[in-house]
Amino acid sequence: MKIALINTSDIQGGAAIACYRLAKALDEREGVKVNMLVKEQLAKDSFIINANDGKFKALKGQVQFALEKLSFIPYESSKSIRFFFSNPNVGQDISELPVIQEADILHFHWINKGFLSFRSIEKLLALGKPIVWTLHDMWAFTGGCHYSKSCTNFTFKCGNCHFLKHPSDTDLSNTIWKKKKAIYKKGKLQMVTCSKWLKSVAETSSLLESVEVNSIPNPIDTTIFKPAKSNKENGKYVILFQAMNINDKRKGLHYFLEALTILKKENPTFAEKIQLLIFGKDKSDALAGIDYDVRYLGMLSNQASIVKAYNQCDIFVIPSLEDNLPNTVMESLACGKPVVAFNTGGIPEMVTHQENGFIAPQMNAAELAKGIVWTLENNERYQQLSENARAKVIGHYTNAVVARRYITLYQSILEQT
């Protein structure tokens, strides 16, 4: 069985990391030949194939992304939403590459950022090969947005898009919706969502009325992400906050800082025992004025350093406002660290309230503060939360568990062709 995983990057971003981990998990299984085709390569694994091999092709990939974003500027409601909406009018034709021609199944993941255009997807569908598409956000079934916020237009027909400068019944989102509707009829598509939450949302989309949607989580290597002793010198509670981009409003830093302010006011003695551990891109100025002991680790790309950071903390706080099935939550749990989070997306599928963490109502900083204290204040309870965290991952998200589910899906698809 030959599987071609297709993603814009190999390890840059949450979807890329999830796809890369799936490639590693499948690569360990007998009878499966897996390749990961990308346009941006950082890792050196033998199963990764760069669609832009060579300096000129790499430059071409960068230009394609720039052209895609430039074409959107006349439509965007503001610069702040530029990367929340994708119009794939620019991309690469990968249909003739040997890795594509030889594959039994093509497996899309996150394909934006100038990688696959509508024309690219049409050419792949025309090959007649089954296509599995793992959704890491909502883009595949909307008129262009990656997360729709409160908008439900995708349930009937996109248009009047709040991301656009001039929303109307026939705006850019409606044009994209129509293109997707026409393209999806041209081949064999099987959608997979990483979370049950996203599956329930995808099944309401008018674009997927005749497409089967399954839910299979991302895998994680529990021999790498595992508990380890850390040497705490100051005896403080260490709270981790991390995000690819700390200033991304979807990650909810504002609510985390508000929760810490509330905690300091209501429980100053407890607050004195807290140290914050922060890593990610674009350190926020908001951290400079906060009255807590803060350690900023910068952008961590080395896996060993990331595992070490998890094992230096006591809890991981993730106040995301929009998220699917974050790798960060899985990583924390795998290291035996309870998670305090908002009730967002697929997070409650991983974090069971007061069993391996604490789930607060979304945008409720007071409850987030309560969850931080509740999770840390009792040693016996904390130990049980920690054990439950690791057990959750072992039971649901290991490489073997997830690879087995995908192989079962692949086999059932091939039997039907």
RAFENCOR-V165364 format. One record per backbone hydrogen bond with DSSP energy under -0.5 kcal/mol. NH is the residue of the N-H (numbers start at 1). CO is the residue of the C=O. E is the energy in kcal/mol with one decimal. If there is no record, write none. Layout:
BEGIN
NH&CO&E + NH&CO&E
END
This chain:
BEGIN
3&1&-0.6 + 3&33&-3.0 + 4&105&-2.2 + 5&3&-0.7 + 5&35&-3.3 + 6&107&-2.9 + 7&37&-2.2 + 8&110&-2.8 + 10&40&-1.4 + 13&11&-0.9 + 17&13&-2.4 + 18&14&-2.2 + 19&15&-2.5 + 20&16&-2.9 + 21&17&-2.4 + 22&18&-1.9 + 23&19&-2.4 + 24&20&-2.2 + 25&21&-2.4 + 26&22&-2.8 + 27&23&-2.2 + 28&24&-0.8 + 28&25&-0.6 + 29&26&-1.8 + 32&29&-1.1 + 33&1&-3.1 + 34&32&-0.6 + 35&3&-2.2 + 36&47&-3.0 + 37&5&-3.5 + 37&35&-0.5 + 38&36&-0.5 + 38&49&-2.4 + 39&8&-2.1 + 40&8&-1.5 + 48&45&-1.5 + 49&36&-3.0 + 51&38&-3.8 + 51&49&-0.6 + 53&50&-1.1 + 58&54&-2.1 + 59&55&-2.3 + 60&56&-2.3 + 61&57&-2.1 + 62&58&-1.7 + 63&59&-2.3 + 64&60&-2.4 + 65&61&-1.7 + 66&62&-2.2 + 67&63&-2.7 + 68&64&-2.1 + 69&65&-2.3 + 70&66&-2.7 + 71&67&-2.1 + 72&68&-0.6 + 72&69&-0.8 + 73&69&-1.0 + 73&70&-0.5 + 74&70&-0.5 + 75&72&-1.9 + 76&72&-1.6 + 77&163&-2.5 + 81&78&-1.4 + 82&79&-1.6 + 84&81&-2.1 + 86&144&-2.8 + 88&86&-0.6 + 89&87&-2.6 + 92&115&-3.2 + 94&92&-0.8 + 97&94&-1.4 + 100&97&-1.0 + 101&97&-2.4 + 102&98&-2.5 + 103&100&-0.6 + 104&2&-2.5 + 105&2&-1.7 + 106&130&-2.2 + 107&4&-3.2 + 108&106&-0.6 + 108&132&-2.5 + 109&6&-1.9 + 111&109&-0.7 + 116&111&-2.3 + 117&115&-0.5 + 118&88&-2.0 + 121&117&-2.3 + 122&118&-2.4 + 123&119&-2.1 + 124&120&-1.7 + 125&121&-2.5 + 126&122&-2.0 + 127&124&-1.0 + 128&125&-1.7 + 129&124&-0.5 + 130&104&-0.6 + 131&188&-2.5 + 132&106&-2.7 + 133&190&-2.7 + 134&108&-2.6 + 135&133&-0.6 + 135&192&-3.3 + 136&134&-0.6 + 138&146&-3.0 + 141&138&-1.9 + 142&139&-1.5 + 146&84&-2.3 + 151&148&-2.0 + 155&152&-2.0 + 156&153&-1.9 + 157&153&-1.8 + 160&168&-3.5 + 164&161&-1.5 + 165&75&-3.7 + 167&164&-0.5 + 171&168&-1.4 + 174&171&-0.5 + 175&171&-1.9 + 176&172&-2.6 + 177&173&-2.3 + 178&174&-2.2 + 179&175&-2.0 + 180&176&-2.6 + 181&177&-2.4 + 182&178&-2.1 + 183&179&-2.5 + 184&180&-2.8 + 185&181&-0.5 + 185&182&-0.6 + 186&183&-2.2 + 187&184&-0.6 + 189&187&-0.8 + 190&131&-2.2 + 191&212&-2.1 + 192&133&-2.7 + 193&214&-2.7 + 194&135&-1.2 + 199&195&-1.6 + 200&196&-2.3 + 201&197&-1.6 + 202&198&-3.1 + 203&199&-2.2 + 204&201&-1.6 + 205&202&-1.7 + 206&154&-2.1 + 208&205&-1.1 + 209&206&-0.9 + 211&208&-1.5 + 214&191&-2.6 + 216&193&-2.0 + 220&397&-1.9 + 222&220&-1.0 + 224&221&-1.3 + 225&221&-2.5 + 226&224&-1.2 + 232&230&-1.1 + 233&231&-0.6 + 237&273&-3.2 + 239&237&-0.6 + 239&275&-2.7 + 240&238&-0.5 + 240&315&-2.7 + 241&277&-2.4 + 243&279&-1.4 + 246&281&-2.3 + 248&245&-1.9 + 251&248&-2.2 + 252&249&-1.3 + 255&252&-0.7 + 256&252&-1.6 + 257&253&-2.6 + 258&254&-2.0 + 259&255&-2.3 + 260&256&-2.0 + 261&257&-1.9 + 262&258&-2.3 + 263&259&-2.5 + 264&260&-2.3 + 265&261&-1.9 + 266&262&-2.7 + 267&263&-2.8 + 271&267&-2.3 + 272&268&-1.6 + 273&270&-1.6 + 274&271&-1.7 + 275&237&-3.1 + 276&293&-3.3 + 277&239&-3.0 + 278&276&-0.5 + 278&295&-2.8 + 279&241&-1.5 + 280&298&-1.9 + 281&243&-0.6 + 281&244&-1.6 + 287&284&-1.4 + 288&285&-1.2 + 289&285&-0.6 + 289&286&-0.5 + 290&287&-1.0 + 292&290&-1.7 + 293&274&-0.8 + 294&292&-0.7 + 295&276&-3.1 + 296&294&-0.5 + 297&278&-3.3 + 297&295&-0.6 + 300&298&-0.6 + 301&299&-0.6 + 306&302&-1.9 + 307&303&-2.5 + 308&304&-2.1 + 309&305&-2.0 + 310&306&-2.1 + 311&307&-2.0 + 312&308&-0.8 + 312&309&-0.8 + 313&309&-0.7 + 313&310&-0.9 + 314&238&-3.5 + 315&238&-1.5 + 316&338&-2.1 + 317&240&-2.7 + 318&316&-0.5 + 318&340&-2.6 + 320&318&-0.5 + 321&250&-3.5 + 322&250&-1.0 + 330&326&-1.4 + 331&327&-2.7 + 332&328&-2.3 + 333&329&-2.5 + 334&330&-2.4 + 335&331&-1.4 + 336&333&-2.0 + 337&332&-2.6 + 338&314&-0.6 + 338&336&-0.6 + 339&356&-1.2 + 340&316&-2.5 + 341&339&-0.5 + 341&358&-2.6 + 342&318&-1.2 + 343&360&-1.9 + 344&342&-2.1 + 346&324&-2.1 + 347&344&-2.2 + 349&346&-1.4 + 350&346&-0.6 + 350&347&-1.6 + 351&347&-2.7 + 352&350&-0.7 + 353&351&-0.6 + 354&357&-2.3 + 355&352&-2.4 + 356&352&-1.8 + 357&352&-0.7 + 358&339&-2.4 + 360&341&-3.2 + 360&358&-0.6 + 364&361&-1.7 + 365&363&-0.8 + 368&364&-1.8 + 369&365&-2.4 + 370&366&-2.0 + 371&367&-2.4 + 372&368&-1.9 + 373&369&-2.0 + 374&370&-2.8 + 375&371&-2.2 + 376&372&-1.4 + 377&373&-2.4 + 379&377&-0.5 + 382&378&-2.7 + 383&379&-2.2 + 384&380&-1.7 + 385&381&-2.5 + 386&382&-2.5 + 387&383&-2.1 + 388&384&-2.5 + 389&385&-2.0 + 390&386&-1.8 + 391&387&-2.1 + 392&388&-2.1 + 393&389&-1.3 + 394&390&-2.3 + 395&391&-2.0 + 396&392&-1.2 + 397&393&-2.6 + 398&393&-0.6 + 399&220&-0.7 + 402&398&-2.4 + 403&399&-2.7 + 404&400&-1.9 + 405&401&-1.4 + 406&402&-2.2 + 407&403&-2.7 + 408&404&-2.1 + 409&405&-1.8 + 410&406&-3.0 + 411&407&-2.7 + 412&408&-2.0 + 413&409&-2.1 + 414&410&-2.6 + 415&411&-2.1 + 416&412&-0.8 + 416&413&-0.7 + 417&413&-0.5 + 417&414&-0.8
END
